[in-house]
C-alpha cells in the first residue's frame, strides 16, 4: 500500500463578500472554493485532491441565506441542510426540507450545503 503525505496548503483566504471571493479566485486560479467542505475534505483525506489553496465562502452572507417572495425562492449556494430542515423553510418548500433532513448525521447537515450537493451531483 502506498501512502501519500498531505500537501500543505499554500494559502487559505476567507473573503467577506462576493467581490472579495471573485478577486481571490482570480488571483489564485488553482485555489478551490469551499463552503461546507464535506466532499472536498473526503477527497483530500483520501489523497484524491491536493489543493494548493482554499477560498472559504462561509462568511459571505449572500451565499448562506434564502428568501421567498412572490412565489419564488432564492436559495444561496451556502445554505446548509440543517437550515433547510428548519420549520420556517419547510413550510414553504416541504420536499426540499425533507430531503435536507435526510442528508446524513447532524455533522453533515450542519456543514453540507446546497451548492456543494449541486456541484458534486450528490443527492
Residue pairs with C-beta under 8 A, 6 or more apart in sequence:
3 47
4 47
6 44
6 47
6 50
7 50
7 52
9 51
9 52
9 53
9 54
10 52
10 53
11 28
11 31
11 52
11 53
11 54
12 53
12 54
12 56
13 24
13 28
13 31
13 53
13 54
13 55
13 56
14 56
14 58
14 59
15 21
15 23
15 24
15 55
15 56
15 57
15 59
15 60
16 59
16 60
17 60
18 60
18 62
18 63
21 33
21 55
21 57
21 60
24 31
24 55
25 31
25 33
25 55
28 52
28 53
28 55
30 51
30 52
30 53
31 51
31 52
31 53
31 54
31 55
32 40
32 49
32 51
32 53
32 54
32 55
33 54
33 55
33 57
34 40
34 54
34 55
34 56
34 57
35 56
35 57
35 58
35 63
35 77
35 78
35 113
35 115
35 116
36 78
36 80
36 111
36 112
36 113
36 116
37 111
37 116
38 108
38 111
38 112
38 116
39 116
39 120
39 122
40 49
40 51
40 116
43 49
44 50
44 51
57 63
57 77
57 78
58 64
58 78
60 78
62 76
63 76
63 77
63 78
63 79
63 115
64 76
64 78
64 79
64 80
64 83
65 76
65 79
66 73
66 74
66 75
66 76
66 79
66 83
66 84
66 89
67 73
67 74
68 74
68 92
68 93
73 92
73 93
75 114
76 114
76 115
77 113
77 114
77 115
77 116
77 118
78 113
78 114
78 115
79 113
79 114
79 115
80 109
80 110
80 111
80 112
80 113
80 114
81 100
81 101
81 103
81 104
81 108
81 109
81 110
81 112
81 113
81 114
82 100
82 106
82 109
82 110
83 89
84 93
84 96
84 97
84 100
84 114
85 97
85 100
85 101
85 109
86 97
89 96
89 97
90 97
90 98
99 123
100 109
101 109
103 109
103 112
103 117
103 123
104 112
116 122
117 123
